Amino acid sequence: MAAPSSPVLFTDPTSEPCRSVHWLCKAAGIPLRLRATWLGRGHHRQEAFLRVNPRHQVPALLHGQFALSEAQAIMRYLCELHGVLDPWFGESLEERARISMLLSWHHHAVRKTVMLNHNLPVYYIPFYVGEAKHPRPQKAQVEELRANFAESLQQLEEFIGSGHFLVGGRLTAADIAIAPDLTAMDVDPDVNEILAAFPAVR
Ligand SMILES: N[C@@H](CCC(=O)N[C@@H](CS)C(=O)NCC(=O)O)C(=O)O
């Protein structure tokens, strides 16, 4: 159980970057206090949360007076705080560099092409705000978005190679940062068909 002095993670479990932070803390045994911050209820626009992250995004962390946003920065901070940067962010210079490369790559690859460009407009936004306000893109447009994310999935497939993990043959922050955007693909009824071409990713 987290002590009252443990950092507080403002989190909405429907958010992939929030899940990355939470999953890493679970895997690394890092104590956290969780503060549910539901986007669907507008908690991220309330004054109390805006004092923690004026850019109104979860995840955000408050540790004493210190506030931090951006999932990957939070993951790194918490690992450093607990002296576990090694192994989670790499055991050697090369591992650390590779993890850092994968974390940068993720923002404009899987995160952008699968989640932000495809899942949000095709599934989440029509579900949350209603199809009347935000109609689903037409089939041809969805096909085009899928063709775009196939390139990211192919690159990820190559990064994984013949193993199960991205770096060092074990779970690291790189896997945990990317995994929630992949598991979110389960919302897609065509997920099995899509991932059939990417056995390592699957
Ligand atoms: N680059 C940020 C992205 C965080 C993000 O996109 N948060 C979304 C939920 S997944 C959010 O809070 N959106 C609400 C808003 O922008 O007002 C990170 O990696 O932490």
The ligand as an ORCA input file, in Angstrom:
! r2SCAN-3c Opt
* xyz 0 1
  N       2.040     13.424    -24.748
  C       1.173     13.165    -23.609
  C      -0.212     12.876    -24.154
  C      -1.240     12.794    -23.051
  C      -2.633     12.741    -23.657
  O      -2.822     12.735    -24.888
  N      -3.624     12.748    -22.766
  C      -4.994     12.747    -23.232
  C      -5.684     11.437    -22.843
  S      -4.919     10.070    -23.672
  C      -5.727     13.891    -22.510
  O      -5.549     14.095    -21.334
  N      -6.558     14.633    -23.258
  C      -7.332     15.681    -22.696
  C      -7.017     17.007    -23.296
  O      -6.074     17.120    -24.109
  O      -7.715     17.977    -22.961
  C       1.716     11.989    -22.790
  O       2.373     11.114    -23.392
  O       1.482     11.930    -21.587
*
